[in-house]
Structure formats: C-alpha cells, structure tokens
Amino acid sequence: MRAFFETAFGPAEFEIVRTVLDQWRNEHGLAKSDPDVELAGAIIITLFREGHRTVPELLVASAKHKGLADLVGGVVSRPVTAVVDQPRTCDLV
C-alpha cells in the first residue's frame, strides 16, 4: 500500500499514462472534453499506482477494468491478447 501513495510522476510516467488514456479515448471515439475521459484518466492513474508501470501492462489492466468498460457501455473494443503477447489472468481489477 505504501508504494501506491508514494508513486512519483515525472515526465516519463505522465507519458505512459497519457499514451494509454489517448488510446482508450480514441478507441471509444470520445473527445478530450468528455467527462468520461476525466474519470478514465483517474482510473488509469490508479492502475499505474497499483503497479502497471509500462504501456503494455497498463493497456492490459485497463482492458480488464470493469469501471472503464462501464464508462463505454460495457463494450471492450479489443481483446486483451491483441494488445500484448502476455498470458491472461482471470483476476479482475
């Protein structure tokens, strides 16, 4: 839990979060000004703080996140395995 609260965000970390948020937003056809994008950003930052520190890891975690799916009507636009060649786990965030 300590690492969650002590996560430092520098330019590299913000670039990772921005990349994943922009990809999520573009996949779902949402404008930057859409209120759901702000909520998605908060979720993605939380996922980063939970230890998903690379773009591939964060993409996988965001694809499995129920809150992000609910923001866009429960539709996941891409299967997790199409994003990164990593084994899928069955635990949901």
Buried (B, 14 or more C-beta within 10 A) or exposed (E): EEEEEEBEEEEEBEEBBEBBBEBBBEEBEBEEEBEBBEBBBEBBBBBBBBEBBEBEBBBBBBBBBEBBBEBBEEEBEEEBEEBBEEEEEEEEB
